[in-house]
Amino acid sequence: MKSYIPARTTLCGLLALAVLATGCKKELDDFYTPAGDTGFASITLPNLAVNTKYAVGETIPISLGYNAADQLKSVSVFQVINKTDSVTTGTYNAGGTLNTALGLTVQTVPYVVPNVANGLPVRVDVISTFANGATRLRRFTYNVANNPTLKFGATPATYRNGLAAAAQSENDLIGYSLIINENGVSTFPPPTATPTAQLFKAVDSLTYFSRIGTGPLVRQGVVKNPTAGVTNTRTVDVKVPAGSNGQAVTFAFTAYAQAGSTTLVSAPVNVGTPTALATSRLGRVSFGAGSTPDSLAFNLKTGLNEPSASPVAGKDLQVSGLSATGSLTLNAPNTTRYYKLTAAQLTANPYATATANAIGNLVFQNTLVADLGTATAGDVYAVKVRGTSEVMLLRIQAVRPSTSGGIGRVKFEYRSL
């Protein structure tokens, strides 16, 4: 005898549970396969579209929804591993709870991923048996994959201000090199070029935290969907938290993959006071009839004008030409690079207060150029000096245009370590 399925609301309610969507366009989502005779039941898993990989030992939350009028008797869970090894993992008496929103009785059925080799396909059949002997089958498949892994790269931390590890201060930036799912692939079997690669679950998010001393973890940011399972190497920039001066700070990185996760913790960073740009120097460059060729360029490391005959490598600042009004234009013919501070940044009077930490962070966060353009009194530039991570801060003090072929000059001051 075939059981009766109410036509008014039951079908749409069951489909909503099966595919997590509204509407009645088709009986079931393609992710599941119905079989058997009368009796109507459905199963659902969180995040249907992405849960095609599960890790050994992970519990897959299966929810069985059915119409109480169909008199469900029991539920059996049956798995087939790699199309050959099959077993019943459990049989459970009916005992669901009414879900008033769906108008269905919902029962949670336990299922744990078996301890089998990485990459193997598994088929799970959830068989509902009703009081009249009818059965209904719902089926899903997945591959056994690894939970995410995290490790630091060969150089775990890069201090963005260019200073040593012991010279980090509040608000400094540190770039941590991370390897997610080392030797991993996102689909199985792996490519012939990497036959030993392992199947990994997709990483939904990579979240990073800071901790001052033994205090609580404080979230700093998140990287969404960094990998579908394949190995991903990336650098994540974290900030030394405010209020950490004089204390040890650690950073934690957690990769989440559905219900699984893994966490990696950095070595402590001892936070101190910022490093002052304690050395102040003056310099000038000139151009025009009557000026010496040896006054065209300046060496920021020696604090002296660089002779015209010297290699270009030592010329950190030089006169590159004249503007239409006779003002001198400046550039760096070597690998020294500059960033011009904005008007908003100048309101804090950075030349008087800036530290090597602050200028190092500023240099890292902005685009540096070789051409300074027309020299204007009051302009301030952050400088990254050739061949090193050393930074300086340079301010134009005075400008004398070269008019009628006369001598034009630019006078400047700069601060360094």
C-alpha positions in Angstrom: 0.0 0.0 0.0 1.3 3.4 -1.0 1.4 6.1 1.7 -0.3 9.5 1.1 1.9 12.6 0.7 0.1 15.8 1.5 0.1 18.1 -1.5 -0.3 21.5 0.1 2.9 22.2 2.0 4.9 19.0 2.6 6.7 18.8 -0.8 7.9 22.4 -0.7 8.9 22.1 2.9 10.9 19.0 2.3 12.7 20.5 -0.7 13.6 23.5 1.4 15.3 21.2 3.8 17.0 19.2 1.1 18.5 22.1 -0.9 18.4 25.0 1.5 16.3 27.1 -0.9 12.7 28.0 -1.5 10.5 27.0 -4.4 9.3 23.7 -6.0 11.1 23.7 -9.4 12.1 20.0 -9.1 11.6 17.2 -6.6 15.2 16.9 -5.3 18.6 18.5 -5.7 20.9 16.5 -7.9 23.3 16.1 -4.9 21.0 13.4 -3.6 19.5 10.3 -5.2 16.0 9.1 -4.2 15.0 5.4 -4.4 12.4 3.0 -3.0 8.7 3.2 -2.8 6.3 5.2 -0.7 7.2 7.4 2.3 8.9 10.8 1.7 12.0 11.9 3.5 14.9 14.2 2.8 18.4 14.8 4.2 20.4 18.0 4.4 24.0 19.0 5.1 25.4 22.4 5.8 26.9 24.2 2.8 25.8 21.7 0.2 27.7 23.3 -2.6 31.1 22.9 -1.0 31.0 19.9 1.3 32.5 17.4 -1.2 35.5 16.7 1.1 35.6 15.6 4.7 38.5 14.6 7.0 39.0 11.3 8.8 37.2 11.3 12.2 35.0 14.3 11.3 31.3 14.1 12.1 29.1 15.0 9.2 25.8 16.4 10.6 23.0 14.7 8.7 19.5 15.9 9.3 16.6 13.7 8.2 13.3 15.4 7.6 10.1 13.5 7.1 6.3 13.8 7.4 5.2 12.3 10.7 2.0 11.0 9.0 4.2 8.6 7.0 5.1 6.8 10.2 8.9 6.5 10.0 10.1 3.4 11.8 13.9 3.5 11.5 16.9 5.0 9.7 19.9 3.1 8.5 23.2 4.7 7.4 25.2 2.6 4.9 28.6 3.6 3.4 30.5 2.3 0.4 34.2 3.1 0.3 35.9 3.3 -3.1 33.0 1.3 -4.7 34.1 -1.9 -3.0 34.2 -1.8 0.8 30.6 -1.4 2.2 29.3 -1.5 5.7 26.2 -0.3 7.7 27.4 2.3 10.2 24.3 2.3 12.3 20.5 1.8 12.5 18.4 4.3 14.5 14.8 4.2 15.7 12.7 7.1 14.6 12.7 9.9 17.2 12.7 13.3 15.5 11.5 16.6 16.7 8.9 18.7 15.1 10.3 21.7 13.2 7.3 24.1 13.1 8.9 26.4 10.6 9.2 23.6 8.1 6.2 21.6 9.2 8.4 18.5 9.3 9.8 16.2 11.9 13.6 16.4 11.9 15.9 13.8 13.2 19.7 14.1 13.5 21.6 11.0 12.3 25.2 10.6 13.4 27.8 9.7 10.8 31.7 9.8 11.2 34.1 9.8 8.4 36.0 6.5 8.4 39.8 6.1 8.8 40.7 5.3 5.2 43.4 6.5 2.8 43.5 10.0 1.6 41.5 10.8 -1.5 39.3 7.7 -1.5 35.7 8.3 -2.6 32.9 7.4 -0.1 29.2 7.1 -0.8 26.7 7.4 2.0 23.2 6.0 1.8 20.6 7.1 4.3 17.7 4.7 4.1 14.4 5.5 5.8 12.1 2.5 6.6 8.4 3.2 7.2 5.8 1.2 9.2 4.2 -0.2 6.0 7.6 -1.6 4.9 8.3 1.0 2.3 11.8 2.6 2.1 13.2 5.8 0.9 16.9 6.4 0.0 18.8 9.7 0.2 22.5 9.6 -1.0 25.5 11.8 -1.0 29.2 11.3 -1.9 32.5 12.8 -0.8 36.2 12.3 -0.9 38.3 11.7 2.2 40.7 14.7 2.6 43.1 16.2 5.1 42.1 19.0 7.5 44.1 22.2 6.7 47.8 22.5 7.7 49.8 25.7 8.4 53.5 26.2 8.7 55.9 29.2 8.5 58.0 29.8 5.5 61.8 29.6 5.5 61.9 33.2 6.8 58.9 33.4 9.1 58.9 37.1 9.8 59.8 40.2 7.8 59.9 43.5 9.8 58.4 46.0 7.4 60.1 49.0 9.0 63.5 47.6 8.1 64.6 47.4 11.7 65.8 44.4 13.7 63.3 42.1 15.5 64.3 43.7 18.9 63.5 47.2 17.6 59.8 46.7 17.0 57.3 49.1 18.6 53.5 49.7 18.8 51.8 49.9 15.4 54.8 48.4 13.5 54.0 46.0 10.7 55.3 42.5 10.5 54.9 40.2 7.5 54.6 36.5 8.3 55.2 34.0 5.6 52.7 31.1 5.7 52.3 27.9 3.8 48.8 26.6 3.8 48.2 22.9 2.9 51.8 22.1 2.1 52.0 19.4 -0.7 48.2 19.7 -1.2 45.8 19.5 -4.2 42.2 20.4 -4.4 41.0 17.4 -6.5 41.9 13.7 -6.6 43.8 11.9 -8.0 46.7 14.4 -7.9 48.5 15.4 -11.2 51.1 13.0 -12.5 53.8 15.7 -11.8 53.0 15.5 -8.1 51.9 11.9 -7.4 52.5 12.1 -3.6 50.3 15.2 -3.2 47.5 14.9 -0.6 43.9 15.9 -1.0 43.0 18.8 1.3 39.8 20.4 2.3 39.1 23.9 1.0 40.1 26.6 3.5 37.1 28.9 4.0 39.1 31.6 5.8 42.5 32.4 7.3 42.0 34.6 10.4 44.9 36.2 12.3 45.0 37.5 15.9 47.4 39.2 18.3 47.9 38.5 22.0 49.6 40.9 24.5 51.4 38.8 27.1 48.9 36.3 28.5 45.9 38.4 27.5 43.1 37.4 25.2 43.4 36.8 21.5 42.3 39.9 19.5 41.3 39.4 15.9 43.1 41.7 13.5 41.8 40.5 10.1 40.8 37.7 7.8 41.6 36.3 4.4 38.6 34.8 2.7 38.8 31.5 0.8 42.6 31.5 0.5 42.7 28.0 -1.2 40.3 25.3 -2.5 42.8 22.8 -1.1 45.9 23.3 -3.2 49.1 24.5 -1.5 49.0 28.3 -1.0 52.0 30.3 0.1 51.3 33.9 1.2 52.5 36.6 3.4 50.1 38.1 6.0 50.9 41.5 7.4 50.0 42.0 11.1 50.2 45.1 13.3 51.9 45.3 16.7 49.0 46.2 18.9 48.7 49.5 20.8 49.2 49.2 24.5 51.9 46.5 24.1 55.0 48.6 24.9 57.3 46.7 27.2 55.5 43.4 26.8 55.8 40.3 24.6 53.3 40.0 21.7 52.5 36.8 19.8 50.4 36.4 16.7 48.1 33.4 15.9 46.9 32.3 12.5 43.9 30.0 12.2 42.9 28.2 8.9 39.2 27.2 9.0 37.8 24.4 6.8 34.1 23.7 7.5 34.1 22.2 11.0 37.9 21.7 11.1 40.7 24.2 11.8 44.4 24.5 12.6 46.3 27.2 14.4 49.9 28.4 14.1 51.5 30.7 16.7 54.5 33.0 16.2 57.5 33.4 18.4 57.1 36.3 20.9 58.0 39.8 19.7 59.3 42.0 22.5 57.9 45.4 22.0 59.9 48.5 22.9 60.0 52.2 22.3 60.4 53.5 18.8 63.9 54.2 17.4 64.7 57.8 17.0 66.1 59.3 13.8 68.8 60.9 15.9 71.2 62.2 13.3 70.5 65.6 11.6 72.4 66.9 8.6 72.2 69.7 6.1 72.8 69.6 2.4 72.5 71.5 -0.8 72.6 71.1 -4.5 73.0 73.8 -7.2 72.8 74.3 -10.9 73.5 77.1 -13.4 76.2 79.2 -14.8 79.0 79.7 -12.3 78.1 76.7 -10.2 80.6 73.8 -9.8 79.6 70.5 -11.5 80.5 68.8 -8.2 77.5 70.5 -6.6 74.9 68.8 -8.7 74.5 65.6 -6.6 74.5 64.6 -3.0 75.4 61.5 -1.1 72.9 61.0 1.8 75.1 58.4 3.5 78.3 60.5 3.7 76.5 63.8 4.1 78.5 65.4 1.3 78.1 66.5 -2.3 79.1 63.7 -4.6 81.8 64.6 -7.2 80.6 64.7 -10.8 83.2 62.1 -11.8 82.0 59.6 -9.2 79.9 56.6 -10.1 76.1 57.2 -10.2 75.6 54.6 -7.4 76.6 57.2 -4.7 74.3 60.0 -6.0 71.1 59.8 -3.9 69.8 63.2 -4.8 70.7 65.4 -7.8 69.5 68.2 -10.0 67.8 66.7 -13.0 66.8 69.9 -14.7 64.8 73.2 -14.6 61.1 73.9 -14.6 59.6 76.6 -16.9 60.0 79.1 -14.1 63.6 78.2 -13.4 63.0 76.1 -10.3 65.3 73.1 -9.9 63.8 69.6 -10.4 65.3 66.7 -8.4 65.7 63.0 -8.8 67.6 59.9 -7.6 69.7 58.4 -10.5 70.6 55.4 -8.4 68.2 53.0 -6.4 67.4 55.4 -3.6 63.6 56.1 -3.7 61.3 58.8 -2.2 57.8 59.2 -1.0 56.4 62.7 -0.7 54.2 63.2 2.4 50.8 64.6 1.8 49.5 67.8 3.2 47.4 65.8 5.7 50.4 63.9 6.8 52.4 67.1 7.3 49.9 68.5 9.8 51.4 66.2 12.5 54.8 67.9 12.0 56.5 64.5 11.2 59.9 66.0 10.6 60.2 67.0 14.3 58.7 63.8 15.7 59.1 60.9 13.3 61.0 57.8 14.2 62.7 55.1 12.1 59.8 52.8 12.9 57.1 55.2 11.6 59.1 56.2 8.5 59.9 52.6 7.8 56.2 51.7 7.9 55.4 54.7 5.7 57.9 53.6 3.1 56.5 50.1 3.1 52.9 51.2 2.7 53.4 53.6 -0.2 54.7 53.7 -3.7 58.3 55.1 -3.9 59.6 57.0 -6.9 62.9 58.2 -8.3 61.7 61.6 -9.4 61.0 64.2 -6.7 59.7 66.8 -9.2 60.1 70.5 -8.6 61.7 71.4 -5.3 59.4 73.5 -3.1 60.2 74.8 0.4 58.4 72.8 3.1 58.1 69.6 1.1 59.0 66.5 3.2 60.0 63.1 1.8 60.4 59.7 3.3 63.5 58.1 1.9 64.6 54.5 1.4 68.3 54.5 0.9 70.0 52.5 -1.9 71.0 48.9 -1.2 69.7 48.8 2.4 66.6 48.9 4.4 67.7 52.2 6.0 65.2 55.0 6.0 65.5 58.8 6.3 63.3 61.8 6.4 64.2 64.8 4.2 62.8 68.3 4.2 63.3 71.1 1.6 64.3 74.2 3.6 64.8 76.8 0.8 64.8 77.1 -2.9 66.5 79.7 -5.1 65.3 79.5 -8.8 67.9 79.7 -11.6 66.7 82.8 -13.4 68.5 84.3 -16.5 71.0 81.5 -16.4 72.1 82.3 -12.8 72.8 79.8 -10.1 69.8 78.0 -8.7 70.0 76.2 -5.3 68.1 73.8 -3.2 68.9 73.7 0.5 67.6 70.7 2.6 67.9 69.0 5.9 67.5 65.3 6.7 67.3 63.0 9.6 68.8 59.5 9.8 69.8 56.8 12.3 
